[in-house]
Each structure stands twice: as C-alpha cells, then as structure tokens.
Amino acid sequence: MKIKICIIISLIILILSCSKKMPETTYYDKAKTNIKTTTITLGFTTYMEDPRGIASQLFKKNVEKRTGKRICVDIYARGTLGNDEELINKILKKQIDMTISSAGNFAIHEKMAGISALPFLFNSFEEAWAFMDSEVGLKANDSLQNCGLKVLANFDNGFRCITTREKEIKTVSDMKNLHIRTPPNYIIVETMKALGAIPEVYPFPQLKKALKDGLFDSQENPIPIILNNELYEVQKNLIITNHSYDAMPLVIRMDLWNKLTTTDKTILLESAKKAQEFNRILIKEQTESYKELLKSSGMKITYPKLDDFKKTTEVVIEKYYPELKEEILSTIKN
C-alpha cells in the first residue's frame, strides 16, 4: 500500500507540473459549425499508471485541447484490446488506430525496427536517447512505413532486467535452463537463448498470475514495469542486467495519418514529442527511485558483473544485423 501511495503522489505532482507546460495554441475555429470529428483508439498492455500510460494521457490532453476535440483520443490500457502481439496485428488490420509497444515487438514485421533492442548496446539513458534521435534511429522509425505504420515518437520503457522467484543470478552459468517469460520480441528471445535460458513468449496482461501459479521461474522487464504492475509481489529477486534498452514507438496507421490535414499532423507530432519528453524524464526518475521501493517491498537486488553476459550475447547482433553492426556501433560511439 505504501508503494502505491508513493507512486500516486509522485504521478500527480509530475502531471500537474507537466500540464502547466502544455502549449496553449489551438487551431480550432469555434465559429465553424458541423465540423467533422475523428476518434482515435489507442491501446497498450500496461496499467494507466505506467509511464507510457501517463505519457499517453498527456498526448490525449494536448491533442484534444489544440483541436477543440475535433480529434479525440480514446485510451485502452491493461490489454483491454489485446496483448502486444494482438495490438500490433489489429493496427495492421486497421481494427485500431494507435498503439505503444516495444521496438523489438515490431521487428517481427519490419526487421530494422528492432535494432535498439539488441543486447547491451547502451550504457546510459542519454546514449540510448541519442541513438533513437540519430539518423539510424530515424531510419528504424521510417522502416515501419513499409508495413503501414507511422512513428510519432519514441516513448521509453527503460532498461530490461531479470527477476526470479527463487534463483539468484550472479553469472551467465546461473542462467542455464532458467524458464523465463519474454514478450513476442525475437531479439529478447534470442538473447535469453544465448545466455542459456529457456524463453517462452507469454501475454503480459496475464503475466502476474502466471508467475504466481509457477508457470515460469523468471521474467524480464524494466524496473518501472516491475513495480507499477506489482510483479514484485510474485518475484523475490531483481537482477540488474540492463540487457536490452526498451524503446517504445508510439505508432499510428499510415492510412489514417494520410487523411489528416497538415495542421492536424503538426498537432499530433508536437503533442507526441511533448509526451516523449515527459516520458523520458519520468522513466529515468522511476528507474532510479523504484530500486529502493522494490528493496523495501522485500526484493533482493543483485548487480552481476556483466562482461561475460555481453560477450555471450554478441552472437545476436551477428545473427540478425551483421550488415548494420558497424553503423550501429559507430553511431553509439559518436
């Protein structure tokens, strides 16, 4: 309960402070009548209190304010419209309009989109953000247009870490035969295989129950996800591996995007960028402050030496992106 109260108070403060910074400009002419309205459905799998949920609410607020609700954004959290894989498939089939999901989850449909999820690419949030805003990162965004998706912004989900029910992880050998839940992200799946674990894709909305019922020994997610979705209640150990940076593209259907006026496209892009800026600040703050909250909840936190983890997973980039390896590493270095 203490953890929930702390989260709610901090979110209220952040939302209020961010709300004051929202643009006041509106392009809606109230003198006009019979103006056609557009309702956009946006679905994702985590709680509304999660950083992507908070950022989505700010996106919605700004879009609706600046268009005078000519464009409304209906948000569906907690997997109401489906799990990550289902949400992406629904947007591709034009059954919903927008979603937010891990970049690696989109790689199934467009390989280039998943490059930021490769193991142990970044040492800090600043490095990851610079990469996402670089020419290579923008190229990854643009690649999703090949399957009919437009990236409005890159939300941040943090660095993925491992949790376990009982087993402590201190070395790569401790990963052997660990039955671990993963998202439908083949880069994460291959990373876990390279480390010797037994990965299995499983829907996030049902994950907590699956962990409670003992269907998995382990799972991996960013620290804010672990706390905001109360996974600490069913997992004992938190291992700070930071094995994959989890960029979260905010995408909209290209066919819907192409129907919007230039003015409305500008409003959506600017609102998305504002939400991205807020999301990045929030996710970084939560990643640091939530470690203590998780520790106080009873989780044991371990910081393994990662050199062997990094070396063992080098095969993943060689397997999937050999032609881009030099460009990726050069962009990060520079």
Secondary structure, DSSP 8 states (H G I E B T S, - for coil): -HHHHHHHHHHHHHHHHHHTTS-------TT--S---EEEEEE-SS-TTSHHHHHHHHHHHHHHHHTTTSEEEEEE-TTTT--HHHHHHHHHTTSSSEEE--HHHHTTT-GGGGGGGSTT--SSHHHHHHHHTSHHHHHHHHHGGGGTEEEEEEEEEEEEEEEESS----SGGGGTT-EEEE-S-HHHHHHHHHTT-EEEE--GGGHHHHHHTTS-SEEEEEHHHHHHTTGGGT--EEEEEEEEEEEEEEEEEHHHHHHS-HHHHHHHHHHHHHHHHHHHHHHHHHHHHHHHHHHHTT-EEE----HHHHHHTHHHHHHH-TTTHHHHHHHHH-
